[in-house]
Amino acid sequence: MARFTEPPPLKEDATEMEKMRHLLLTMAGRALYAKRKCTVEPVFGIIKAILGFRQFSLRGLENVGDEFDLVAMAWNLKRMFVLAG
């Protein structure tokens, strides 16, 4: 299968576009490109987008921690309700 093999060597006079295409055809290039598919910290994005939580109302590390605990609890309750049907 083509996806499990390395492409033939690149020509000496290859253009930048050909170099990039060749890189993406190599095993290392495919592995690097595959990392773009992962979702980074989706829960924080969901909390911002769905729950509308964008900034803390309280000041101080302890207060912010308590406030975020409430936000996380709200997210977990919402998630439990959706999963329970």
Rosetta blueprint (number, residue, H / E / L):
1 M L
2 A H
3 R H
4 F H
5 T L
6 E L
7 P L
8 P L
9 P L
10 L L
11 K L
12 E L
13 D L
14 A L
15 T L
16 E H
17 M H
18 E H
19 K H
20 M H
21 R H
22 H H
23 L H
24 L H
25 L H
26 T L
27 M H
28 A H
29 G H
30 R H
31 A H
32 L H
33 Y H
34 A H
35 K H
36 R H
37 K H
38 C L
39 T L
40 V L
41 E L
42 P H
43 V H
44 F H
45 G H
46 I H
47 I H
48 K H
49 A H
50 I L
51 L L
52 G L
53 F L
54 R L
55 Q L
56 F L
57 S L
58 L L
59 R L
60 G L
61 L H
62 E H
63 N H
64 V H
65 G H
66 D H
67 E H
68 F H
69 D H
70 L H
71 V H
72 A H
73 M H
74 A H
75 W H
76 N H
77 L H
78 K H
79 R H
80 M H
81 F H
82 V H
83 L H
84 A H
85 G L
